Amino acid sequence: MYRPLPDCLTIKDSKIQGLGLFATMIIKAKTNLGLTHIYNEAHEDNYIRTPLGGFFNHNHTDPNCLIQEDGKYLFLVVIRDIQPGEELTAKYTLYNPELVM
């Protein structure tokens, strides 16, 4: 069965912006959580967002994830252990997050 998010994640209200991704269990550093964006020149901002890519929020000072590029695909990778209830964040530059608000 298709699952838009890994079992270790849920979507909830965020103190950062709108909705965000939150851990439902401990997520270990170096975990690849999956595909967030697919490059497509015909699409707005040149990327199509997956459900995973549509809900993590930007944090430019202390992110707990990073965006890893692999050709035309972007993935969300954990850079330190994340505790249950903690929001997943990454520093990203696909577009200006201040303009999305």
Secondary structure as GFF3:
##gff-version 3
##sequence-region A 1 101
A	DSSP	beta_strand	9	13	.	.	.	ID=ss1
A	DSSP	beta_strand	19	23	.	.	.	ID=ss2
A	DSSP	beta_strand	32	39	.	.	.	ID=ss3
A	DSSP	three_ten_helix	44	46	.	.	.	ID=ss4
A	DSSP	beta_strand	47	49	.	.	.	ID=ss5
A	DSSP	beta_strand	57	58	.	.	.	ID=ss6
A	DSSP	beta_strand	65	70	.	.	.	ID=ss7
A	DSSP	beta_strand	73	78	.	.	.	ID=ss8
A	DSSP	beta_strand	89	90	.	.	.	ID=ss9
A	DSSP	alpha_helix	97	100	.	.	.	ID=ss10
###
